[in-house]
Each structure stands twice: as structure tokens, then as C-alpha cells.
Amino acid sequence: MHGFIKSSGGSRQSARAHFRHGQRMAAVRALTAAHLYLDSPWSLQKAAESCGSNVAYVRAAIALVRSENQTLINTVIRGFVPILTAAKQVQQLGQLIAAYRSATVPDRIAFAKVVGPTTLFDTMLAPAVESETVAF
């Protein structure tokens, strides 16, 4: 029964029906609804219904979009990672990025003073630079 999903009606449906052009269609619909929700005055419910998705998947897609992690989004679209699992991984990161992007310059300066420049450098900047460095 490899490659088939048994439905309640006794007939079998191919697992490939969940994919089109190598993309998991539920994830594509949820991501489309997430962009629609974020870029328009539509409600979450209306965006989800309009794209043939559901609110839980669209919330997960919103977390992915806000994380700005295109590699993870592509992995979800290709079906290697479930959308709800991926969203759980980046939920906090997405919130942090959104807060940073919406903060004013005085807010960012105040944050740096509270956290401290040494902590910012040692815990954020140095590890980020090290991860981008290519060893020869």
C-alpha cells in the first residue's frame, strides 16, 4: 500500500494528490492566505477560507512569514517539514523580528542600554558573524 492513503469510503487516493509541481498544496494555500491577511484588511478567517485553508495553518504560515526564514519556508513548501512544526520552531524569532522592525530608533537605543552593548555583541553579533565565516 505504499504511496496510497486509505479513505473512509474504502477507495484509495494517491498521496501525490497532496502535492502539485513538487509543492505541498496545504502549505502553499496557508502561505498565500497569510500574505493576504498581512497585506489586506481581511480577517484571518476570511483569508483562510478564501484560499481553501484553515485558521490554524494560516497562523502557522504567518509565524513563518514573520520569521523571514526563506530556507525553512521552502522546506515546508517542499513537504520536508510540517507547517505546524516549523511555525513552532520560529514563533519566538518572528515576534522578535517584528518587534525590532516596528521599534523606533530611540526604542532600539533604550533596548541596547538595558541589555548592554557587551551582551548584544557577545550573544548576537559575534555568533552571527561566526556562522557566516567560511573556513578555508
Buried (B, 14 or more C-beta within 10 A) or exposed (E): EEEEEEEEEEEEEEEEEBBEEEBBBBBBBBBBBBBBBEEEEBEBEBBBBBBEBBBEBBBBBBBBBBBBBEEBBEBBBEBEBBBBEBBEBBBEBBEEBEEEEEEEEEEEEEEEEEEEEEEEEEEEEEEEEEEEEEEE
